[in-house]
């Protein structure tokens, strides 16, 4: 059951107490950014940042490692208050990699991390209102 289906069930049952809604989640996202681990490593090299391959083993090919990093997609959501939440998506088979699907999964994983944060914030507001 996805977030929209749950919201529909809540509305159908007439549950009207304060709660975090999917619309609240979306309204709290100021911007979203996507990149692969490969993008990050190559960008760090380009900027002369200190990038090390800590677990490099002589029997592994570095180019293959860089290729594997292209299968790990990150989503960074910047929230209205400036806090950041991340999500990721990893693809096991390079033949199945699809950038759009990777971004959707990574975003969904980031959004799932927002629910407890916003739930805590709402609970604190309700507590302070007493």
Buried (B, 14 or more C-beta within 10 A) or exposed (E): EEBEEEBEEBEEEEEEEEEBBBEBBEEBBEEBEBBBBBBBBBEEEEEEEEEEEEEEEEEEEEEEBBEBBBBBBBBBBBBEEEEEBEBBBEBEEEEEBEEEEBBBBBBBBBBEEBBEBBEEBBEEEEEEEE
